[in-house]
Amino acid sequence: MTVEWNDNQPIYRQLRDLVAQRIMDGSFPEGEAVPSVRQVAADYQINHLTVGKAYQELVDTGVLEKRRGLGMFVTAGACKALTSNEKEQFIDEEVPAFLERARVLGLDVDEVVKLLLETGGND
């Protein structure tokens, strides 16, 4: 699998977000090992220190845990914690930006709600 890294943020943050996404979508189940630092570095052709930094941030937040001699594992409750954090970030950052963009375009909240419902936002 190839990943297109962007210049908007450091690669380790992008990798951290990718691992978090895979935990949330179930690709990396709780209690299971994530790919080794060396494997990820080889797969994505990035420095192993970059991978280590991304993993360390996830360890620091309690999403991954180091098991000596075994590698990194997804902690119990990681998916719920990540989802909760992502929801908070979405509500705090993305929704206000979306609403501001709609306001600049001359759309009121009722129009936005109607458009969301028409395009499948009511699932």
LOKE-813776 format. One line per 4 residues: number of its first residue (from 0); for each residue x, y negated, z negated of N, C-alpha, C, CB. Coordinates in steps of 0.001 Angstrom, whole numbers, plus 524288, in hexadecimal, padded with zeros to 5 digits. Glycine has a CB too. Layout:
NUM) X/Y/Z/X/Y/Z/X/Y/Z/X/Y/Z ~ ... .
END
This chain:
0) 8034A/80498/80000/80000/80000/80000/80378/7FB27/80000/7FC42/80003/7FB3E ~ 8023E/7F772/80348/80534/7F29C/80361/8020B/7EE51/800C2/806A3/7F112/80907 ~ 804CD/7EADD/7FE44/80269/7E66C/7FBB0/804CF/7E18A/7FE01/8032B/7E6A2/7F5A4 ~ 80192/7DDCA/7FF23/80377/7D8C8/8010F/80405/7D524/7FC5C/7FFAE/7D66A/8054F .
4) 808D8/7D417/7FAD2/809C2/7D089/7F677/80909/7CAFA/7F865/80F4E/7D152/7F418 ~ 806AA/7C7B5/7F53C/80606/7C244/7F6D3/809BF/7BECC/7F3BD/80052/7C076/7F60A ~ 80A79/7BA17/7F599/80E28/7B678/7F330/80BB7/7B326/7EEE4/81071/7B2F9/7F749 ~ 806B6/7B3FB/7EDCA/803F8/7B0BB/7E9FB/80556/7B1F9/7E458/7FE3A/7B14C/7EAB6 .
8) 80725/7B6B5/7E35C/808AC/7B824/7DE0C/80CF3/7BC4B/7DE56/803E1/7BA29/7DAD8 ~ 80FDB/7BCE9/7DA15/81423/7C0B8/7DA18/8123F/7C644/7DB41/816F1/7C0A0/7D4DC ~ 81598/7C960/7DDA5/81432/7CEBE/7DF11/812C2/7D1ED/7DA44/818B3/7D160/7E1FB ~ 8158B/7D127/7D5E6/81441/7D445/7D148/80EB1/7D349/7CF77/8180C/7D317/7CCDE .
12) 80CB9/7CE7A/7D001/8074A/7CD63/7CE84/8037C/7CFF6/7D24F/8064D/7C776/7CE54 ~ 804D6/7CFD2/7D748/80184/7D256/7DB26/80155/7D836/7DA2F/8037B/7D12D/7E0B7 ~ 805D0/7DA7D/7D8D9/805FF/7E00E/7D7AC/802F7/7E144/7D2AE/80BAD/7E1E5/7D727 ~ 8039D/7DE04/7CEC0/800A5/7DEA9/7C9E5/7FAC5/7DEAD/7CB06/80204/7DA44/7C5F7 .
16) 7F90F/7DAFF/7CE3C/7F385/7DAA4/7CF99/7F1BE/7DF69/7D2B4/7F279/7D5A8/7D2BB ~ 7F526/7E161/7D617/7F3E2/7E60B/7D92C/7F339/7EACE/7D59F/7F82E/7E717/7DD48 ~ 7F6C1/7EB79/7D1EC/7F64F/7EFD7/7CE37/7F15B/7EF3B/7CAF7/7FB30/7F022/7CA99 ~ 7F04B/7EA7C/7C92C/7EB87/7E987/7C620/7E6AE/7EAE4/7C94F/7EB48/7E3C8/7C455 .
20) 7E6A9/7E960/7CE44/7E23F/7EA94/7D1AC/7E18D/7F078/7D236/7E302/7E814/7D711 ~ 7E5CB/7F33F/7D2C0/7E582/7F8F4/7D350/7E3A9/7FB8D/7CE45/7EADB/7FB29/7D4E5 ~ 7E4E0/7F93D/7C9E5/7E2D3/7FB4F/7C4F5/7DCEF/7FA62/7C4C0/7E597/7F8B4/7C029 ~ 7DB47/7F5A9/7C648/7D5AD/7F466/7C618/7D282/7F7A3/7C9F4/7D4D8/7EE9E/7C734 .
24) 7D4BD/7F8E9/7CE89/7D1B7/7FBEC/7D25D/7D238/801D5/7D194/7D374/7FA82/7D7DA ~ 7D541/80361/7CD99/7D5B0/808ED/7CC50/7D9FC/80BD8/7CF25/7D0B5/80B81/7CD6A ~ 7DCF1/8092B/7D27C/7E145/80BBB/7D530/7E578/80D86/7D15B/7E3A4/8080D/7D93E ~ 7E634/80A77/7CD35/7E9C4/80BE5/7C8F4/7E670/80CB0/7C412/7EE20/80792/7C80B .
28) 7E4B3/8117D/7C308/7E131/8127F/7BE9F/7E3E1/811D6/7B955/7DEF9/817F5/7BF0A ~ 7E0BC/81092/7B56F/7E2AB/81017/7B01A/7E503/81546/7AE5C/7DE41/80E60/7AC5A ~ 7E973/814F2/7ABB2/7EC1E/81994/7A9CB/7EFD6/81C07/7ADAF/7E83D/81D7D/7A834 ~ 7EFB0/81A38/7B27E/7F309/81C63/7B69E/7F7C5/818E0/7B78F/7EFEA/81D12/7BBBC .
32) 7FBC8/81B36/7B9B6/80093/8184D/7BAFD/7FFBB/814F7/7BFD8/80539/81C15/7BBD7 ~ 80257/81085/7BFE7/8028F/80D53/7C4A6/807AA/80EBA/7C766/80239/80739/7C361 ~ 80825/80D7F/7CC66/80D01/80EBF/7CF29/811BE/80C4D/7CC6C/80CB4/80CD6/7D4DF ~ 81621/80EFF/7CCAD/81AD8/80D20/7CA19/81CBE/8080A/7CC8F/81F24/81146/7CA58 .
36) 81FCE/80531/7C982/8221A/80053/7CB60/82535/80151/7D05B/825A0/7FDDD/7C725 ~ 82858/80567/7D05B/82B8D/8069A/7D4F7/8282E/807E3/7D9B5/82F3C/80B2D/7D3CD ~ 823FA/80AD7/7D8CE/8208E/80C51/7DD1F/81DE0/8078C/7DF7E/81C77/81040/7DB45 ~ 81BE3/8041B/7DC26/81944/7FF61/7DE0D/81D2A/7FBE7/7E0F4/816BA/7FC56/7D975 .
40) 821CE/7FB52/7DEBE/825CD/7F819/7E14A/82716/7FA3C/7E6B8/82ACC/7F7DC/7DDE7 ~ 8278B/7FF5A/7E72A/828AA/801C1/7EC3E/82408/8013D/7EFF1/82A18/80787/7EB8E ~ 81F5A/80249/7EE09/81AB0/80210/7F159/819C0/7FCA5/7F3A2/815F1/803BD/7EE42 ~ 81A75/7F8A4/7F05E/81949/7F34D/7F213/81E29/7F03F/7F3AE/8167B/7F066/7EDC2 .
44) 8229D/7F2CF/7F379/8279A/7F06A/7F4F1/82889/7EB53/7F200/827C5/7EF68/7FAD2 ~ 827FB/7EBB0/7ECCE/82906/7E73A/7E96E/82CD9/7E8EB/7E52E/823DD/7E50B/7E701 ~ 82F19/7E52C/7E29D/832F1/7E632/7DE8F/83062/7E8E9/7D9E7/83592/7E117/7DCD4 ~ 83327/7ECB4/7D7A7/830FE/7EF88/7D329/83030/7EBF5/7CE77/83495/7F40C/7D1A7 .
48) 83338/7E7BC/7CE11/83278/7E409/7C9C3/82D42/7E125/7CA47/836FF/7E017/7C997 ~ 82BA7/7E032/7CF21/82698/7DDBA/7D024/82231/7E14D/7CE4C/825F6/7DC71/7D609 ~ 8229D/7E647/7CF8C/81EB3/7EA1D/7CDDE/81EB0/7EA7D/7C7E8/81FCB/7EF90/7D059 ~ 82345/7EAB2/7C5A2/823B1/7EAFB/7BFFF/82127/7E65B/7BD50/8294F/7EB55/7BE6D .
52) 821D1/7E1BF/7BF7C/81F6F/7DD0B/7BD37/8197D/7DD4F/7BD89/8216E/7D81A/7C005 ~ 81776/7DF1E/7C1F0/811C6/7DFAF/7C287/80FAA/7E396/7BE91/8105D/7E171/7C823 ~ 81242/7E812/7BE27/81097/7EC0E/7BA67/81103/7EA10/7B4D4/813D9/7F106/7BB0B ~ 8152A/7E721/7B3A0/815E5/7E52C/7AE56/8117B/7E179/7ACC9/81B29/7E269/7ADDC .
56) 80FA7/7DE47/7B068/80B3D/7DAD6/7AF36/8065C/7DE09/7ADDF/80A1B/7D72B/7B3DF ~ 805A9/7E25D/7B09E/8012A/7E5B8/7AF7E/801E5/7E899/7AA52/80051/7E9A9/7B3F2 ~ 806B1/7E9D3/7A8EA/807CD/7EC1C/7A3C1/806A8/7E808/79F92/80D9E/7EE08/7A35F ~ 8086B/7E33F/7A06C/807AD/7DF0D/79C9A/801E7/7DDED/79B88/80A58/7DA1B/79E80 .
60) 7FE9E/7DEC0/79F72/7F903/7DDD0/79EC2/7F61A/7E2B3/79CF2/7F6A6/7DBDC/7A3D8 ~ 7F8F2/7E702/79C45/7F68C/7EBC2/79A41/7F3D4/7EF22/79E4B/7F2C8/7EA5F/79634 ~ 7F4C6/7EE15/7A33C/7F244/7F104/7A771/7F567/7F5F2/7A8CA/7F1A7/7ED8A/7AC52 ~ 7FA8E/7F578/7A87B/7FE00/7F9F3/7A94D/8010C/7FAF4/7A44F/801C5/7F904/7ADFD .
64) 802CB/7FFD0/7A3AF/80639/80116/79F53/80AC0/8045A/7A14C/80339/80400/79AF9 ~ 80F48/80369/79EF2/813F4/80665/7A052/81400/80B54/79D04/81911/8031B/79F7A ~ 81500/80FB1/79F80/815CE/8149D/79CBA/81B4D/81665/79DFA/811A1/818DF/79E4B ~ 81E7B/81651/79A06/8240E/81776/79AB7/824E6/81C9A/79DA5/826CC/817AE/79566 .
68) 827C8/81C3A/7A1DF/8290E/820CA/7A4FB/824C4/82282/7A8B1/82A5E/82525/7A17F ~ 82038/8201A/7A857/81BCF/821B1/7AB9F/81A17/81D77/7AF79/8173F/82330/7A838 ~ 81AD0/8188B/7AE1E/81942/8144A/7B194/8151E/810C7/7AF3C/81752/81673/7B6A0 ~ 81255/80E2F/7B2A9/80E36/80A7C/7B11C/808E9/80CFF/7B1E0/80E94/80555/7B449 .
72) 80578/80C1E/7AE11/80043/80E5A/7AE35/7FC32/80A21/7AD44/7FFBA/812B8/7AA28 ~ 7F7A3/80AD3/7AFB3/7F343/80740/7AEED/7F0F5/8086A/7A987/7EF03/807D9/7B364 ~ 7F034/80462/7A66D/7EE2B/80514/7A125/7E842/805F1/7A137/7EF85/80054/79DC2 ~ 7E65E/80852/79D07/7E0B3/808EA/79C54/7DE5F/80376/79BAE/7DF5E/80C81/79778 .
76) 7DA18/8026B/79E5A/7D77E/7FD5C/79E10/7D9B0/7F944/7A1BB/7D7C5/7FB5F/798AB ~ 7DD97/7FAB3/7A4D5/7E017/7F6F1/7A85E/7DC44/7F4C3/7AC61/7E4AD/7F981/7AB29 ~ 7D913/7F823/7AE99/7D56A/7F673/7B2A4/7D18C/7F272/7B075/7D277/7FB2E/7B4E8 ~ 7CF70/7F38F/7ABF5/7CBA6/7EFFD/7A97F/7CE33/7EAC3/7A83C/7C95E/7F26F/7A478 .
80) 7D2F6/7EAEA/7A61B/7D5BA/7E61C/7A4C6/7D6E0/7E2DD/7A9A8/7DAD3/7E761/7A1E6 ~ 7D8BC/7E56C/7ADC1/7D9E3/7E29E/7B299/7D4FC/7E04D/7B502/7DC86/7E63D/7B67F ~ 7D0D3/7E359/7B51D/7CBF2/7E170/7B75C/7C9F5/7DCBE/7B45C/7C7D2/7E5BF/7B769 ~ 7CA3F/7DCF9/7AF3B/7C897/7D8A1/7ABF2/7CBD8/7D3C2/7AD14/7C903/7DA1C/7A627 .
84) 7D0F7/7D469/7AD6D/7D468/7CFFE/7AE9F/7D34C/7CDC1/7B404/7DA1D/7D1A9/7AE44 ~ 7D272/7D12A/7B7D7/7D153/7CF62/7BD26/7CC28/7CC66/7BD65/7D130/7D409/7C0E9 ~ 7C83E/7CE50/7BA83/7C336/7CB85/7BA59/7C3E3/7C615/7B811/7BF2B/7CE99/7B721 ~ 7C6CC/7C5BB/7B3C0/7C7C1/7C0A6/7B15B/7CA76/7BCF7/7B521/7CB02/7C142/7AC6E .
88) 7CE77/7BEEC/7B7C5/7D14F/7BBAD/7BB83/7CDBC/7B9FC/7BFFD/7D615/7BEA5/7BDAB ~ 7CA95/7BD8E/7C1E4/7C6E9/7BC54/7C61C/7C32F/7B7FB/7C46D/7C3CC/7C140/7C7B8 ~ 7C0FF/7B888/7BFC7/7BD3D/7B4B3/7BDD0/7BFDD/7AF7A/7BCBB/7BA99/7B6BA/7B8DA ~ 7C48A/7AF98/7BA7D/7C73C/7AAC7/7B8FE/7C9C1/7A7E6/7BD88/7CB4E/7ABFB/7B50A .
92) 7CB86/7AACF/7C182/7CE89/7A858/7C5AB/7CBD9/7A876/7CAFD/7D3BB/7AAF1/7C616 ~ 7CA19/7AD11/7CC97/7C822/7AD9F/7D1E7/7C2A4/7AB6D/7D2A2/7C82F/7B343/7D36E ~ 7BF36/7AC47/7CED6/7B9E1/7AA3F/7CF5E/7B9E0/7A446/7CF9C/7B674/7AC21/7CACB ~ 7BC97/7A18D/7CC0A/7BCA2/79BD4/7CC80/7BEEA/799E1/7D1B5/7BFBB/79981/7C803 .
96) 7C306/79C71/7D39C/7C552/79AE2/7D898/7C176/79BC8/7DD10/7CA6B/79DEB/7D99A ~ 7BEB9/7A03C/7DCDD/7BAC7/7A173/7E0CE/7B665/79D5F/7E0BD/7B886/7A6F7/7DFE2 ~ 7B485/79C1D/7DC17/7B046/7984A/7DBAA/7B205/792D4/7DD54/7AE38/79821/7D612 ~ 7B6D7/79172/7DC28/7B8E6/78C66/7DDD5/7B940/78C2E/7E3C7/7BE4E/78B63/7DB60 .
100) 7BB02/7906C/7E623/7BB4D/790B0/7EBD7/7B5D9/79031/7EE3C/7BDE5/795DA/7ED96 ~ 7B20C/792DF/7EBF6/7ACA7/79284/7EDD8/7AAA5/78CEB/7ED55/7A913/79651/7EAC9 ~ 7ABCD/78A61/7E8F2/7AA15/784F1/7E81A/7AC72/78152/7EC34/7AB9C/7830F/7E290 ~ 7B180/78203/7ED4D/7B428/77ECB/7F13C/7B1A8/77F8A/7F696/7BA08/78026/7F17A .
104) 7AFCF/7844B/7F79C/7AD46/7856C/7FC9D/7A78E/783C4/7FCC1/7ADAA/78B2C/7FDCA ~ 7A5B0/7819F/7F86E/7A053/77FB1/7F848/79C40/783D2/7F70A/79F08/77D45/7FD59 ~ 79DE8/7882C/7F4EA/79A3C/78C48/7F36D/798E8/78BB6/7EDA1/79C8D/791CE/7F495 ~ 793E0/78C31/7EC58/79299/78C25/7E6CA/79261/791BD/7E4C8/78D58/7894B/7E5CA .
108) 79220/7924D/7DFAF/79260/79772/7DD36/78DFE/79B04/7DF2B/79210/796E5/7D741 ~ 78953/798EB/7DFE7/784F9/79C27/7E1C6/78619/79E62/7E730/77FE7/798F4/7E1E7 ~ 7886E/79B2F/7EA95/789D8/79D15/7EFCB/78DFD/7A163/7EF72/78BDB/79889/7F335 ~ 791C4/7A0AE/7EBFE/795EB/7A483/7EB58/793B1/7A9AD/7E959/79A20/7A272/7E796 .
112) 7903A/7A95B/7E580/78DBC/7AE13/7E35E/78AA9/7B0D9/7E7A4/78A15/7ACAF/7DEB6 ~ 787BB/7ADE5/7EAB1/784AF/7B02D/7EEEF/78841/7B2F1/7F2DD/7816E/7ABED/7F1B1 ~ 78C80/7B079/7F445/7903E/7B2CF/7F7F5/792A6/7B7C2/7F5B1/79494/7AEE0/7F95A ~ 7940E/7B7AC/7F0BA/79642/7BC54/7EE39/79263/7C0DC/7EE41/797E5/7BB17/7E89B .
116) 78D84/7BFBC/7ED04/78988/7C3CC/7ECF6/78889/7C5F2/7F270/78478/7C1AE/7EAA5 ~ 7889B/7C292/7F653/787BE/7C445/7FBBC/78C3A/7C79B/7FDD2/786FD/7BF8B/7FF40 ~ 790E0/7C6A1/7FBED/79564/7C98A/7FDE4/796CF/7CE4E/7FA89/79A0A/7C5F1/7FE3A ~ 79357/7CFBC/7F720/79433/7D481/7F413/79653/7D3A4/7EEAE/797C5/7D7F6/7F6E1 .
120) 79628/7CEF1/7ECCF/79829/7CDD6/7E79C/794A8/7CF92/7E332/7991E/7C83B/7E71C ~ 7906A/7D24A/7E46A/78CC5/7D3E0/7E04D/78D33/7D9A3/7DEEE/78741/7D2AB/7E1F1 ~ 79193/7DC23/7E061/7923E/7E1C1/7DF51/7926A/7E2E3/7D997/79725/7E3C9/7E1D7 .
END
